[in-house]
Amino acid sequence: MKYFTTTNASILQSSILHLGNTNANFTLMQYSGEICVYYIDRDPKIAAFVDSNKERAKELSLQYGGAVYASLDDALKNETFDAVTVATPSGLHGEAVIKAASYGKHSIVEKPIDVSIDAAKNMIRECRKNNVYLSCILQHRFDSSTRIVRQMMNDGLLGQLIFIHASLNINRPREYYKNSEWRGTFELDGGGVLMNQAIHYVDLLYHLGGEVEDVFSIQANLSHDYLAVEDVVSATLRFRNGAIGTLNATTSAPTKIGSRMEIVCENGYCVIEDHQLVRLSLYDTEKNPIKTSLSNHNVEEPSSHHLQFQDFFTSILNRREPLVTGEEGMVSLHLVHHIYSSAHTNQMVSLKENCI
């Protein structure tokens, strides 16, 4: 089947990248619901598109510039560039990243980092060995709401974390899976709603709550009987700091209801809806309310994808680690695997060992 050999990536020219313009306007483009190519309006710019469907790549090239290749091997042998963005089916991420690393190229890869723990470990090891950077797209870490709440937690303004909840209620119709045959397969998608959509919220639970001690979960397929993967999942997490977390996610909602996070702390309460901070309540040590305003917190700024790509290219220019490293991308994958393990065994699963 054709999707087994698809290699969708955009490649950045080093001659442009090293001009050092880190304020470039990064734009996310999704093509036919399957290929995901990130391009930049100004420096740095795209050097090439790589896709097994050469006609699709030609359309992109005509619109945004850049050469066209049917394989990453050909691009690596014939183009001069510094970095690739990898948006192949999730189970093929490792293959592209490891190949790029062997040529000394940096990589930023769509979530999840891969569907396999072993593949993710190999990606990280090969990038380290070849002295190149690896980043995984977990753009909601860059949301202003996430950054504000995390900073308040780190500054001690909210006090001890008590409870954190994340929910995602969306709809994925049959057409979504028909248009990309690899979606909803264990081999290339790694699972259903948990691995593909809710992994962002698994990451935010870790990012805000800290390391997880153990998990218990249940899952089901209630409205996608043509798939072997789950379309609803519920998980309870116990963090190593003693706090409790929960995750509920489904692709079986009647429409896109959206996402919601609640963070309950000793001295404060925050609500994030669809990545906007909609409630912030603070209390003093006597539990008296402290006057707060959201007007200073929900500010217009570039998209979170923009901010993550800006960080990635800045890290290359300044020779420093990106804020979301391959290791950070692997944490969410590790958690997802343990949530699946709990659902499959109907038992609480302990995360005793560090995933790296």
MIMI-810360 format. One line per 5 residues: number of its first residue (from 0); their letters; for each residue x, y, z of N, C-alpha, C. Coordinates in steps of 0.02 Angstrom, whole numbers, padded with zeros to 5 digits, m for minus. Example, Ala and Ser with C-alpha at 12.3 -4.5 7.8 and 13.67 -1.06 7.14 Angstrom:
residues 2
0	as	00660:m00284:00390:00615:m00225:00390:00660:m00165:00390 ~ 00642:m00112:00354:00684:m00053:00357:00645:00002:00394
***
This chain:
residues 356
0	mkyft	00042:m00059:00000:00000:00000:00000:00044:00062:00000 ~ 00022:00112:m00036:00066:00170:m00048:00088:00206:00015 ~ 00043:00209:00066:00061:00248:00125:00118:00218:00165 ~ 00135:00156:00153:00191:00126:00188:00257:00158:00169 ~ 00260:00189:00110:00324:00217:00087:00322:00293:00082
5	ttnas	00267:00323:00106:00262:00396:00102:00314:00429:00147 ~ 00348:00479:00121:00396:00518:00160:00381:00591:00148 ~ 00339:00621:00189:00321:00691:00180:00366:00734:00224 ~ 00405:00779:00195:00448:00821:00235:00464:00885:00198 ~ 00473:00939:00233:00498:00999:00202:00569:01010:00226
10	ilqss	00611:01036:00182:00683:01040:00196:00705:01113:00191 ~ 00745:01134:00239:00763:01205:00243:00834:01217:00218 ~ 00842:01267:00176:00907:01281:00147:00953:01312:00199 ~ 01013:01285:00205:01059:01312:00255:01081:01382:00238 ~ 01089:01398:00175:01113:01465:00157:01065:01519:00180
15	ilhlg	01001:01502:00185:00951:01549:00209:00945:01545:00284 ~ 00943:01484:00309:00935:01474:00381:00987:01512:00421 ~ 01048:01512:00399:01101:01543:00438:01103:01619:00435 ~ 01054:01649:00399:01049:01722:00403:01025:01743:00472 ~ 00992:01698:00508:00977:01711:00578:00913:01749:00589
20	ntnan	00866:01750:00542:00803:01785:00553:00756:01741:00593 ~ 00753:01750:00659:00711:01707:00701:00642:01736:00711 ~ 00626:01793:00677:00560:01821:00682:00518:01804:00619 ~ 00539:01752:00584:00504:01734:00523:00431:01716:00538 ~ 00389:01724:00488:00318:01709:00497:00306:01636:00480
25	ftlmq	00301:01594:00532:00292:01523:00522:00218:01507:00511 ~ 00203:01468:00462:00134:01452:00445:00126:01377:00441 ~ 00072:01352:00469:00057:01281:00466:00009:01269:00407 ~ 00026:01222:00365:m00017:01205:00310:m00032:01131:00311 ~ m00096:01113:00305:m00115:01043:00301:m00142:01030:00231
30	ysgei	m00119:00978:00201:m00134:00963:00131:m00172:00899:00126 ~ m00236:00902:00105:m00278:00844:00094:m00285:00801:00157 ~ m00276:00830:00216:m00285:00794:00278:m00233:00741:00290 ~ m00181:00736:00248:m00132:00682:00256:m00062:00709:00260 ~ m00042:00751:00212:00025:00780:00214:00023:00844:00254
35	cvyyi	00072:00852:00297:00075:00912:00339:00143:00944:00329 ~ 00146:01001:00296:00209:01032:00278:00212:01101:00310 ~ 00266:01114:00345:00276:01178:00376:00320:01221:00331 ~ 00299:01281:00317:00339:01324:00274:00346:01392:00307 ~ 00392:01431:00281:00409:01495:00311:00406:01549:00257
40	drdpk	00370:01603:00272:00361:01656:00223:00427:01690:00205 ~ 00469:01701:00257:00534:01733:00246:00588:01683:00267 ~ 00649:01707:00275:00705:01664:00293:00690:01629:00359 ~ 00710:01567:00368:00734:01522:00315:00678:01499:00269 ~ 00696:01467:00214:00644:01448:00166:00648:01374:00148
45	iaafv	00596:01351:00116:00593:01281:00097:00642:01267:00039 ~ 00680:01214:00046:00724:01193:m00008:00691:01139:m00051 ~ 00648:01096:m00019:00617:01042:m00057:00558:01012:m00021 ~ 00515:00980:m00060:00462:00938:m00034:00478:00866:m00053 ~ 00466:00821:m00006:00478:00750:m00019:00413:00713:m00008
50	dsnke	00391:00676:m00059:00329:00639:m00053:00328:00584:m00105 ~ 00304:00525:m00086:00299:00470:m00134:00248:00486:m00188 ~ 00201:00530:m00172:00153:00556:m00222:00184:00619:m00252 ~ 00220:00610:m00307:00258:00665:m00335:00214:00721:m00361 ~ 00155:00705:m00385:00109:00757:m00410:00087:00803:m00353
55	rakel	00075:00774:m00296:00056:00815:m00238:00114:00861:m00218 ~ 00174:00835:m00219:00232:00875:m00202:00243:00931:m00253 ~ 00228:00916:m00317:00236:00968:m00369:00188:01026:m00357 ~ 00126:01010:m00336:00078:01063:m00321:00103:01108:m00266 ~ 00132:01078:m00215:00160:01117:m00160:00219:01159:m00183
60	slqyg	00261:01129:m00224:00319:01165:m00250:00299:01225:m00291 ~ 00249:01217:m00333:00225:01273:m00374:00199:01329:m00331 ~ 00168:01312:m00275:00138:01363:m00232:00189:01396:m00186 ~ 00238:01356:m00160:00282:01382:m00108:00356:01380:m00127 ~ 00373:01354:m00186:00443:01349:m00205:00475:01286:m00179
65	gavya	00536:01275:m00200:00572:01216:m00177:00571:01160:m00228 ~ 00621:01117:m00224:00626:01060:m00269:00577:01005:m00248 ~ 00572:00954:m00290:00527:00898:m00277:00565:00832:m00281 ~ 00555:00790:m00230:00587:00724:m00229:00536:00672:m00209 ~ 00545:00611:m00235:00500:00556:m00217:00526:00518:m00156
70	sldda	00588:00529:m00137:00616:00495:m00078:00662:00541:m00040 ~ 00666:00530:00024:00711:00569:00066:00783:00555:00049 ~ 00798:00493:00029:00866:00476:00008:00890:00522:m00048 ~ 00847:00532:m00098:00866:00575:m00155:00878:00647:m00132 ~ 00835:00671:m00089:00843:00739:m00064:00908:00747:m00024
75	lknet	00922:00698:00017:00983:00701:00058:01046:00700:00015 ~ 01043:00665:m00041:01102:00659:m00084:01111:00719:m00130 ~ 01056:00756:m00143:01059:00808:m00195:01048:00879:m00172 ~ 01024:00889:m00110:01010:00956:m00086:01056:00976:m00028 ~ 01068:01041:m00022:01104:01067:00035:01053:01099:00083
80	fdavt	01049:01074:00143:01000:01100:00191:01021:01081:00262 ~ 00985:01108:00310:01002:01095:00380:00951:01053:00419 ~ 00887:01059:00401:00836:01028:00444:00778:01002:00404 ~ 00745:00951:00431:00685:00924:00400:00627:00927:00449 ~ 00567:00937:00423:00507:00927:00463:00475:00862:00438
85	vatps	00460:00818:00483:00436:00751:00465:00363:00744:00484 ~ 00321:00732:00434:00249:00723:00445:00224:00661:00409 ~ 00265:00610:00408:00244:00545:00381:00194:00513:00429 ~ 00163:00457:00411:00124:00419:00460:00167:00406:00522 ~ 00135:00409:00580:00173:00409:00644:00222:00352:00651
90	glhge	00204:00293:00627:00247:00235:00634:00308:00236:00589 ~ 00313:00287:00546:00371:00293:00501:00416:00352:00521 ~ 00400:00386:00576:00440:00444:00596:00513:00426:00607 ~ 00523:00370:00643:00592:00352:00661:00636:00341:00600 ~ 00608:00308:00551:00646:00294:00490:00673:00358:00458
95	avika	00630:00409:00452:00650:00472:00419:00700:00510:00462 ~ 00688:00514:00528:00731:00553:00572:00801:00522:00576 ~ 00804:00456:00582:00869:00422:00587:00909:00431:00522 ~ 00874:00427:00466:00907:00437:00402:00934:00509:00396 ~ 00893:00558:00416:00915:00627:00413:00974:00640:00460
100	asygk	00971:00610:00519:01025:00619:00568:01091:00592:00542 ~ 01089:00537:00504:01150:00508:00477:01184:00555:00427 ~ 01146:00602:00399:01173:00652:00354:01186:00719:00391 ~ 01179:00718:00456:01193:00779:00495:01138:00830:00493 ~ 01075:00808:00484:01018:00854:00479:00977:00853:00543
105	hsive	00956:00913:00565:00912:00919:00623:00841:00900:00601 ~ 00799:00878:00650:00731:00857:00634:00681:00884:00684 ~ 00624:00906:00659:00566:00919:00701:00510:00875:00674 ~ 00480:00836:00718:00435:00782:00697:00367:00792:00728 ~ 00314:00777:00690:00247:00781:00716:00237:00733:00774
110	kpidv	00189:00750:00818:00172:00704:00872:00133:00645:00845 ~ 00138:00586:00877:00186:00569:00928:00255:00562:00897 ~ 00307:00562:00938:00374:00557:00912:00381:00495:00868 ~ 00350:00441:00886:00340:00380:00847:00288:00340:00885 ~ 00268:00284:00860:00220:00242:00898:00256:00190:00940
115	sidaa	00321:00181:00928:00360:00130:00962:00410:00161:01010 ~ 00413:00136:01070:00462:00159:01120:00533:00146:01094 ~ 00545:00088:01067:00612:00071:01041:00632:00118:00984 ~ 00585:00133:00939:00600:00179:00884:00617:00248:00911 ~ 00579:00271:00961:00593:00337:00990:00662:00338:01023
120	knmir	00680:00286:01058:00746:00282:01088:00801:00285:01035 ~ 00790:00249:00980:00839:00249:00926:00846:00318:00894 ~ 00790:00352:00886:00791:00420:00857:00833:00466:00901 ~ 00821:00464:00965:00857:00507:01012:00931:00490:01012 ~ 00947:00425:01014:01017:00404:01015:01054:00425:00952
125	ecrkn	01023:00415:00893:01056:00432:00831:01065:00507:00822 ~ 01017:00546:00845:01024:00619:00841:01080:00643:00888 ~ 01083:00614:00947:01138:00631:00994:01205:00612:00964 ~ 01208:00552:00935:01271:00527:00907:01296:00572:00851 ~ 01250:00598:00811:01269:00640:00754:01267:00715:00770
130	nvyls	01258:00731:00834:01262:00800:00857:01211:00845:00821 ~ 01150:00819:00813:01096:00860:00783:01037:00862:00832 ~ 00994:00911:00825:00938:00921:00870:00876:00884:00845 ~ 00837:00859:00893:00774:00826:00878:00721:00859:00922 ~ 00666:00880:00890:00610:00908:00927:00545:00874:00905
135	cilqh	00498:00868:00951:00433:00839:00937:00380:00893:00944 ~ 00334:00897:00897:00284:00950:00898:00232:00936:00952 ~ 00238:00973:01006:00190:00974:01061:00175:01047:01074 ~ 00141:01078:01026:00137:01150:01023:00098:01181:01080 ~ 00055:01142:01115:00015:01173:01167:00055:01190:01229
140	rfdss	00117:01166:01233:00162:01192:01285:00176:01266:01275 ~ 00168:01290:01213:00183:01359:01197:00121:01404:01200 ~ 00062:01375:01215:00003:01416:01224:00015:01465:01281 ~ m00010:01526:01274:m00001:01575:01328:m00033:01550:01393 ~ m00090:01515:01387:m00124:01489:01447:m00080:01439:01484
145	trivr	m00047:01394:01447:m00003:01345:01478:00056:01379:01510 ~ 00086:01427:01475:00146:01460:01502:00129:01500:01565 ~ 00072:01532:01566:00052:01573:01624:00040:01528:01685 ~ 00000:01475:01675:m00016:01431:01732:00048:01397:01758 ~ 00090:01374:01713:00151:01340:01735:00197:01387:01773
150	qmmnd	00202:01450:01749:00244:01498:01784:00217:01514:01854 ~ 00151:01520:01859:00120:01532:01925:00131:01473:01971 ~ 00129:01413:01945:00142:01354:01986:00215:01353:02008 ~ 00260:01368:01962:00331:01368:01979:00349:01422:02030 ~ 00313:01478:02026:00325:01534:02072:00291:01524:02140
155	gllgq	00252:01471:02146:00220:01457:02210:00156:01496:02223 ~ 00131:01532:02173:00071:01573:02183:00009:01531:02193 ~ 00007:01472:02163:m00052:01429:02169:m00047:01380:02227 ~ 00013:01372:02255:00022:01325:02310:00025:01253:02284 ~ 00016:01207:02330:00022:01135:02313:m00031:01115:02262
160	lifih	m00009:01076:02212:m00056:01049:02164:m00097:00994:02197 ~ m00164:00998:02188:m00209:00948:02217:m00236:00902:02163 ~ m00262:00932:02109:m00297:00894:02058:m00292:00930:01991 ~ m00284:00891:01938:m00281:00919:01871:m00320:00874:01823 ~ m00364:00904:01784:m00407:00866:01740:m00401:00892:01669
165	aslni	m00402:00847:01621:m00401:00865:01550:m00455:00826:01513 ~ m00491:00859:01469:m00541:00824:01429:m00539:00850:01357 ~ m00553:00805:01311:m00555:00821:01240:m00615:00784:01210 ~ m00662:00822:01183:m00722:00794:01154:m00731:00819:01083 ~ m00714:00776:01035:m00716:00796:00964:m00748:00740:00923
170	nrpre	m00755:00752:00859:m00784:00703:00814:m00736:00688:00757 ~ m00728:00625:00742:m00690:00604:00683:m00733:00557:00642 ~ m00760:00580:00586:m00805:00539:00545:m00767:00487:00504 ~ m00803:00445:00471:m00774:00392:00430:m00727:00422:00376 ~ m00746:00480:00348:m00706:00510:00295:m00635:00526:00318
175	yykns	m00628:00544:00381:m00562:00560:00409:m00515:00501:00400 ~ m00540:00441:00411:m00499:00381:00407:m00494:00356:00335 ~ m00546:00366:00295:m00543:00345:00225:m00492:00386:00186 ~ m00486:00450:00202:m00440:00494:00166:m00367:00478:00180 ~ m00353:00447:00237:m00284:00428:00255:m00287:00358:00285
180	ewrgt	m00273:00309:00244:m00285:00239:00263:m00244:00217:00323 ~ m00190:00251:00338:m00148:00231:00394:m00179:00251:00461 ~ m00224:00301:00460:m00254:00324:00522:m00299:00269:00552 ~ m00297:00264:00618:m00338:00214:00651:m00310:00144:00647 ~ m00246:00137:00628:m00213:00072:00628:m00162:00069:00684
185	feldg	m00153:00010:00713:m00104:00003:00766:m00033:00011:00738 ~ m00022:m00014:00678:00046:m00015:00651:00073:00054:00638 ~ 00033:00098:00609:00058:00163:00589:00030:00222:00628 ~ m00027:00212:00661:m00056:00266:00702:m00044:00252:00776 ~ m00029:00190:00793:m00011:00173:00862:m00070:00164:00908
190	ggvlm	m00131:00179:00884:m00191:00176:00926:m00243:00223:00899 ~ m00290:00241:00943:m00344:00285:00923:m00339:00354:00953 ~ m00394:00375:00986:m00398:00444:01011:m00342:00460:01060 ~ m00321:00412:01100:m00269:00425:01150:m00202:00442:01116 ~ m00181:00400:01070:m00116:00410:01038:m00117:00469:00989
195	nqaih	m00171:00477:00953:m00171:00525:00898:m00193:00595:00920 ~ m00248:00601:00957:m00273:00667:00975:m00258:00686:01048 ~ m00271:00640:01095:m00265:00658:01166:m00194:00659:01191 ~ m00146:00639:01149:m00076:00640:01172:m00054:00710:01191 ~ m00085:00761:01160:m00070:00830:01179:m00087:00843:01253
200	yvdll	m00142:00813:01276:m00165:00826:01344:m00129:00781:01393 ~ m00108:00722:01371:m00063:00681:01411:00001:00721:01424 ~ 00026:00754:01372:00086:00794:01379:00075:00852:01427 ~ 00017:00886:01422:00004:00943:01466:m00005:00920:01538 ~ m00035:00862:01549:m00040:00836:01618:00029:00827:01648
205	yhlgg	00075:00800:01609:00144:00792:01632:00179:00860:01640 ~ 00170:00903:01590:00204:00968:01590:00184:01010:01650 ~ 00121:01007:01670:00097:01046:01726:00098:01008:01792 ~ 00088:00943:01788:00082:00903:01850:00146:00870:01873 ~ 00193:00860:01827:00256:00828:01846:00255:00754:01830
210	evedv	00305:00719:01855:00313:00647:01841:00255:00607:01870 ~ 00237:00555:01834:00179:00513:01852:00204:00450:01887 ~ 00169:00432:01942:00187:00372:01981:00152:00310:01952 ~ 00087:00314:01943:00051:00258:01914:m00014:00281:01881 ~ m00043:00236:01840:m00103:00253:01802:m00152:00195:01802
215	fsiqa	m00216:00213:01796:m00268:00163:01785:m00314:00190:01732 ~ m00334:00147:01684:m00375:00173:01629:m00423:00120:01602 ~ m00475:00144:01569:m00520:00102:01531:m00531:00135:01463 ~ m00548:00094:01413:m00558:00121:01346:m00609:00078:01310 ~ m00636:00105:01255:m00686:00069:01216:m00688:00097:01146
220	nlshd	m00719:00059:01102:m00735:00083:01035:m00811:00080:01030 ~ m00844:00139:01030:m00917:00142:01034:m00951:00163:00970 ~ m00915:00196:00924:m00949:00220:00864:m00907:00215:00800 ~ m00849:00181:00804:m00807:00172:00746:m00793:00097:00737 ~ m00846:00058:00723:m00839:m00015:00721:m00797:m00039:00663
225	ylave	m00779:00005:00616:m00735:m00013:00561:m00661:m00004:00579 ~ m00648:00016:00641:m00579:00023:00665:m00565:m00026:00721 ~ m00502:m00044:00729:m00483:m00089:00783:m00460:m00051:00845 ~ m00457:00016:00841:m00430:00056:00896:m00486:00090:00935 ~ m00467:00118:00993:m00516:00149:01038:m00539:00218:01012
230	dvvsa	m00602:00235:01028:m00626:00302:01014:m00648:00340:01077 ~ m00640:00307:01134:m00652:00341:01199:m00605:00311:01250 ~ m00578:00354:01292:m00531:00331:01344:m00539:00374:01406 ~ m00532:00343:01464:m00532:00378:01528:m00475:00351:01570 ~ m00435:00396:01598:m00377:00376:01637:m00371:00418:01700
235	tlrfr	m00347:00385:01753:m00331:00419:01815:m00256:00412:01828 ~ m00224:00466:01844:m00151:00467:01855:m00136:00489:01927 ~ m00087:00459:01958:m00061:00484:02021:00010:00510:02009 ~ 00019:00574:02023:00084:00605:02013:00130:00590:02073 ~ 00194:00595:02060:00243:00580:02114:00242:00632:02169
240	ngaig	00212:00691:02154:00205:00742:02207:00142:00730:02249 ~ 00105:00677:02234:00046:00660:02273:m00020:00683:02242 ~ m00018:00728:02194:m00079:00753:02162:m00110:00698:02118 ~ m00174:00709:02102:m00212:00663:02061:m00229:00698:01995 ~ m00228:00659:01941:m00247:00687:01876:m00296:00641:01841
245	tlnat	m00338:00670:01798:m00383:00629:01758:m00382:00653:01685 ~ m00396:00606:01640:m00400:00621:01569:m00460:00585:01540 ~ m00503:00622:01505:m00559:00593:01468:m00555:00618:01397 ~ m00560:00573:01348:m00555:00595:01278:m00596:00549:01234 ~ m00627:00579:01183:m00664:00540:01135:m00665:00573:01066
250	tsapt	m00670:00533:01015:m00682:00557:00947:m00753:00539:00925 ~ m00796:00523:00973:m00864:00503:00959:m00916:00555:00979 ~ m00894:00615:00996:m00941:00669:01011:m00980:00686:00948 ~ m01041:00714:00955:m01081:00730:00895:m01050:00783:00851 ~ m01008:00826:00881:m00972:00877:00845:m00911:00896:00887
255	kigsr	m00874:00945:00865:m00816:00966:00904:m00839:01008:00964 ~ m00841:00977:01022:m00858:01014:01084:m00799:01052:01109 ~ m00739:01022:01104:m00679:01058:01122:m00640:01026:01178 ~ m00592:01064:01205:m00548:01039:01258:m00556:01083:01320 ~ m00540:01053:01377:m00545:01089:01440:m00494:01060:01489
260	meivc	m00461:01104:01525:m00417:01084:01579:m00435:01122:01643 ~ m00435:01087:01698:m00447:01118:01764:m00387:01102:01808 ~ m00360:01153:01839:m00303:01145:01883:m00323:01171:01952 ~ m00328:01126:02000:m00349:01143:02068:m00288:01138:02113 ~ m00272:01194:02145:m00214:01197:02190:m00236:01221:02258
265	engyc	m00189:01218:02305:m00202:01238:02374:m00227:01310:02379 ~ m00199:01354:02336:m00216:01425:02341:m00243:01454:02276 ~ m00266:01411:02231:m00291:01439:02169:m00325:01387:02125 ~ m00360:01413:02075:m00399:01371:02029:m00397:01402:01960 ~ m00379:01362:01909:m00375:01387:01841:m00416:01342:01795
270	viedh	m00447:01374:01745:m00483:01337:01694:m00458:01360:01626 ~ m00440:01312:01584:m00418:01326:01515:m00467:01291:01469 ~ m00500:01329:01426:m00547:01301:01377:m00522:01316:01307 ~ m00515:01264:01267:m00489:01272:01199:m00427:01315:01198 ~ m00384:01303:01248:m00317:01333:01253:m00318:01407:01272
275	qlvrl	m00376:01431:01296:m00381:01499:01321:m00393:01496:01397 ~ m00358:01537:01434:m00368:01541:01506:m00433:01580:01519 ~ m00484:01544:01543:m00550:01576:01552:m00568:01588:01624 ~ m00531:01558:01670:m00543:01572:01741:m00478:01567:01780 ~ m00468:01615:01823:m00410:01615:01867:m00431:01643:01934
280	slydt	m00430:01600:01985:m00449:01621:02053:m00391:01608:02100 ~ m00371:01660:02137:m00317:01654:02185:m00342:01670:02255 ~ m00312:01638:02306:m00332:01648:02375:m00270:01656:02418 ~ m00275:01697:02470:m00219:01706:02516:m00217:01647:02565 ~ m00171:01651:02613:m00163:01595:02660:m00223:01586:02705
285	eknpi	m00264:01639:02711:m00325:01635:02750:m00385:01615:02707 ~ m00372:01598:02643:m00423:01578:02595:m00469:01636:02575 ~ m00444:01697:02583:m00481:01754:02558:m00464:01764:02485 ~ m00514:01779:02442:m00500:01788:02371:m00455:01848:02357 ~ m00410:01838:02310:m00365:01892:02287:m00391:01915:02220
290	ktsls	m00399:01981:02212:m00426:02007:02149:m00378:01993:02092 ~ m00405:01962:02039:m00366:01946:01980:m00403:01968:01918 ~ m00367:01975:01863:m00398:01994:01800:m00368:01952:01744 ~ m00411:01927:01699:m00388:01889:01643:m00365:01933:01585 ~ m00380:01997:01589:m00365:02041:01532:m00291:02045:01517
295	nhnve	m00250:02034:01566:m00178:02038:01556:m00148:01971:01533 ~ m00190:01919:01532:m00163:01852:01519:m00179:01825:01450 ~ m00237:01841:01422:m00255:01817:01356:m00238:01869:01304 ~ m00176:01869:01282:m00151:01920:01236:m00143:01890:01166 ~ m00150:01933:01115:m00139:01912:01046:m00065:01898:01036
300	epssh	m00050:01841:01008:00019:01824:00992:00019:01773:00936 ~ 00076:01759:00907:00079:01710:00853:00052:01642:00877 ~ 00034:01600:00829:00008:01534:00846:00061:01494:00883 ~ 00037:01444:00920:00083:01402:00958:00129:01362:00913 ~ 00104:01342:00853:00149:01311:00804:00204:01359:00784
305	hlqfq	00186:01420:00771:00235:01472:00754:00289:01475:00808 ~ 00267:01479:00871:00315:01487:00926:00360:01427:00933 ~ 00333:01366:00922:00376:01307:00928:00427:01305:00871 ~ 00405:01321:00810:00452:01320:00755:00504:01376:00763 ~ 00483:01432:00788:00530:01486:00800:00584:01464:00851
310	dffts	00561:01429:00903:00609:01403:00952:00656:01351:00921 ~ 00629:01307:00878:00670:01255:00847:00725:01286:00804 ~ 00706:01334:00761:00756:01364:00718:00805:01408:00757 ~ 00781:01440:00809:00826:01479:00852:00876:01432:00886 ~ 00853:01372:00906:00899:01326:00939:00955:01305:00891
315	ilnrr	00939:01296:00827:00990:01279:00778:01039:01336:00769 ~ 01013:01397:00763:01055:01455:00753:01101:01467:00812 ~ 01074:01457:00873:01112:01472:00934:01146:01411:00965 ~ 01140:01354:00931:01171:01292:00955:01152:01277:01027 ~ 01087:01274:01039:01061:01254:01104:01003:01206:01094
320	eplvt	00985:01169:01145:00930:01121:01141:00864:01158:01128 ~ 00819:01130:01087:00752:01159:01082:00715:01149:01148 ~ 00663:01189:01160:00626:01183:01223:00591:01116:01229 ~ 00569:01088:01172:00540:01021:01172:00588:00974:01137 ~ 00626:00937:01174:00676:00891:01147:00644:00825:01128
325	geegm	00683:00782:01096:00660:00714:01083:00643:00677:01147 ~ 00683:00688:01199:00670:00656:01263:00602:00677:01292 ~ 00587:00742:01285:00522:00766:01309:00465:00736:01268 ~ 00476:00729:01203:00425:00697:01162:00414:00625:01180 ~ 00466:00592:01204:00460:00522:01223:00421:00512:01288
330	vslhl	00421:00563:01331:00384:00557:01395:00310:00544:01382 ~ 00281:00584:01337:00209:00575:01323:00195:00507:01291 ~ 00240:00484:01247:00232:00418:01217:00235:00364:01270 ~ 00281:00371:01316:00290:00323:01371:00226:00320:01413 ~ 00198:00378:01429:00136:00380:01468:00078:00348:01430
335	vhhiy	00073:00363:01366:00020:00333:01326:00025:00257:01326 ~ 00084:00230:01319:00093:00158:01320:00071:00128:01386 ~ 00084:00162:01442:00064:00137:01507:m00012:00142:01516 ~ m00042:00194:01489:m00115:00200:01492:m00148:00144:01453 ~ m00120:00129:01394:m00146:00072:01355:m00136:00006:01394
340	ssaht	m00079:m00002:01425:m00064:m00063:01462:m00115:m00073:01518 ~ m00133:m00019:01552:m00182:m00025:01606:m00250:m00045:01579 ~ m00270:m00014:01523:m00335:m00031:01494:m00338:m00103:01470 ~ m00283:m00128:01443:m00281:m00197:01417:m00280:m00249:01473 ~ m00249:m00232:01530:m00244:m00280:01585:m00296:m00268:01639
345	nqmvs	m00332:m00211:01635:m00381:m00192:01686:m00348:m00187:01755 ~ m00286:m00163:01756:m00249:m00155:01819:m00214:m00088:01821 ~ m00201:m00065:01881:m00159:m00006:01888:m00088:m00023:01867 ~ m00057:00022:01830:00010:00010:01804:00057:00062:01834 ~ 00113:00039:01860:00162:00082:01892:00215:00104:01841
350	lkenc	00235:00167:01846:00290:00193:01804:00351:00200:01848 ~ 00381:00144:01865:00436:00145:01913:00500:00171:01882 ~ 00509:00157:01817:00573:00174:01785:00565:00236:01743 ~ 00619:00275:01739:00620:00332:01693:00617:00306:01622 ~ 00579:00341:01580:00569:00315:01512:00630:00324:01467
355	i	00678:00366:01485:00736:00378:01442:00792:00330:01461
***
